[in-house]
Amino acid sequence: MIKIATWNVNSIRTRHDAVLIWLRKHEPDLLCLQETKVEDSKFPMDQFRSAGYEPVVAGQKSYNGVAMLSRQPISDVRIGFPDLPLDEQKRLMAATIDGIRVINVYMPNGQFVGSPKFIYKLGFIARLRTYLDQCHRPEEPIVLVGDFNVAPEPIDVYDPKEWEGEVLFHPEARAALAHLKSWGLEDLFRRHHTEGGAYSWWDYRIGAFRRNLGLRIDHIWATPSVAARCRACEIDKDPRAEERPSDHAPVVALIE
């Protein structure tokens, strides 16, 4: 059994203690982080090594950044899209653990609809689909995790009418994400949960977490061979209720 988790920590330097506490409590084999917001030289490597996790990092100052913390041997680490010059925005990392190729992604937010950042967001999702087309096959054991910055369906949004047309629930972004998924991926959370009201992100404002006014934008998707072995997938809301939390909650999948 392997436990894989994903968490947008919204600054690892601010929340490394919270992450260490969470690791001790849940003991995942692999924790994928997004929005680490720190250069590689300043990532708290020693603290995680002392906790039994080997960090693999790809960061930049103040923005973006992805990392993997693994208790098991991790191999064939790749940063960014292989067919393009290394993007200065650190948003993509892939590695193999226990025979599974794990792709950790921090998709762009998009700022506002029609902005250059929104166009970049749509292009990034399209590039990710091209990456899968060129480098992998759906028959392979692959897990795609991360902050996708898109709620796929109305059930993933507390008020779909209010959010329709916004960057996190825009029809174009949802269509791009659906095209990515159609490559051969399954949403592991939805494999086990069909009900609404389950979210992974809540705005810091308007008492959104207390009122459960959230969106489900953090995901763990997998190819069929891995999805068939998934025994559970949950959103852990507890860290969001702590002091000075990330605005995202961890998502955890248990794969046999």
VOKE-179815 format. One record per residue (C-alpha): residue in three letters; x, y negated, z. Coordinates in pm, whole numbers, plus 50000, padded with zeros to 5 digits. Layout:
residues N
alaXYZ/...
end
This chain:
residues 256
met500005000050000/ile501264965449913/lys499884932650045/ile500244902649813/ala499224867649920/thr499164833049764/trp499054799249939/asn499384763249826/val501144749650134/asn501234713050024/ser504854708150144/ile506904736550289/arg509004712550498/thr505864700150671/arg504334734650715/his507184759450746/asp506214766751108/ala502624773751007/val503824796850731/leu506134815550971/ile503274820351218/trp501044832950938/leu503714857050815/arg504164871851162/lys500424876251201/his499604891250860/glu502914906750745/pro502354905050368/asp504904922350150/leu504944891949924/leu503784856349982/cys503674833549679/leu503774796549757/gln502834766349551/glu503404729049592/thr506494734149805/lys507574698349722/val511264702949797/glu514554707849610/asp515994742749631/ser518904731049848/lys516484718650114/phe514144748650124/pro514234764150476/met515824796650354/asp517414807550683/gln514194805150881/phe512404828750645/arg515354852450624/ser515364854351002/ala511694864550982/gly512564892750740/tyr511644875650413/glu513954868250123/pro513004835449954/val513174829949579/val512624793349499/ala512114768949214/gly511494734249349/gln511804697349290/lys511714666549510/ser508284655349637/tyr506184673249373/asn505194707749247/gly507474737149331/val506864774649358/ala508464801349573/met508184837849666/leu508864852450010/ser509384890049991/arg509904917450249/gln510704942249972/pro513414941949705/ile512544916749436/ser514054917849088/asp514074902648740/val513234867548859/arg512344843348579/ile511614806248612/gly509404787648366/phe508204797848021/pro510844818447839/asp510204804347492/leu510474767747590/pro513164745547739/leu513054746948117/asp510224724148223/glu511234697748474/gln507924704848647/lys508544736148852/arg505254754648817/leu505954790448709/met507894819548855/ala507744856748777/ala509374886448949/thr508944923848998/ile508134939349334/asp507234975849394/gly506724981349022/ile504304952148982/arg505134921448777/val503934891748982/ile503484858048811/asn503214828949052/val501774797148905/tyr500914762049015/met498664748848741/pro498414711248692/asn495644692248867/gly494924670248566/gln494484637048752/phe491344625848565/val489564637248251/gly491074622847936/ser494374613348099/pro497734625947968/lys497904648248278/phe494574664148188/ile495844671347838/tyr498994686047996/lys496804707948217/leu494924722647920/gly498194727547735/phe499774744948034/ile496924770248057/ala497204776547683/arg500974781347716/leu500384806647991/arg498074826647764/thr500704825547487/tyr503314837047740/leu501204867547826/asp500564874747459/gln504264873547375/cys505844889547682/his503374914547826/arg500554938947753/pro497334943447953/glu498354979848009/glu501204968448231/pro500854964248610/ile500634926448637/val499334903048906/leu498784866048835/val498474844849148/gly498454808649248/asp496684775649264/phe494904774548928/asn493294740548999/val490134753248828/ala486964767648980/pro485894793448720/glu482134795448780/pro479304775548945/ile479354800349233/asp482894788049309/val481794752049374/tyr479714739249665/asp477804715249437/pro478224724449068/lys476074695448946/glu478174670049135/trp481454685349015/glu480474691848654/gly482874672448434/glu485494667048707/val489044679348652/leu488684709648881/phe485434721048720/his485544706048371/pro484074726948085/glu487304724847884/ala489434736048178/arg487024764348256/ala487024775247892/ala490824775047887/leu490904795748205/ala488324820248065/his490484824547754/leu493464831947978/lys491464857448174/ser490184874347856/trp493764885647786/gly492984914248024/leu492814901448382/glu490304906548659/asp489524883148947/leu490284904949251/phe488264883649491/arg485164887149275/arg485774924649251/his484954926349622/his482734895749680/thr479734884749474/glu478304859449718/gly478654821749700/gly480014798549968/ala483554812849961/tyr486154786149890/ser489924782049913/trp490274744049897/trp488564716050087/asp489234678850054/tyr490824662650359/arg488074636050348/ile484344635650436/gly484694664150683/ala484724687850388/phe486154718050569/arg483824714950868/arg480894712350628/asn482274739250393/leu482224715650095/gly484874734549904/leu485984749349574/arg487574782949500/ile490614773149295/asp493254796749439/his493204830949278/ile494684865649252/trp494024881848915/ala495324915348794/thr495434938448495/pro493074968748503/ser495604993748637/val496274971648939/ala492684959848987/ala491554996149015/arg493945000349308/cys492814968549490/arg491164978149818/ala490434943049948/cys490824906349865/glu490064879350118/ile490384842050177/asp491884834550518/lys490284802050632/asp491954801550973/pro495054781250875/arg492834754050727/ala491334748651073/glu494704742351236/glu496284708451307/arg497884691451003/pro496884719550767/ser497344723450396/asp494094715750216/his494274751250072/ala493764784850242/pro495734816750172/val494244844049953/val495314879850026/ala494964911749823/leu495644947249940/ile496724970449659/glu497135007849699/
end
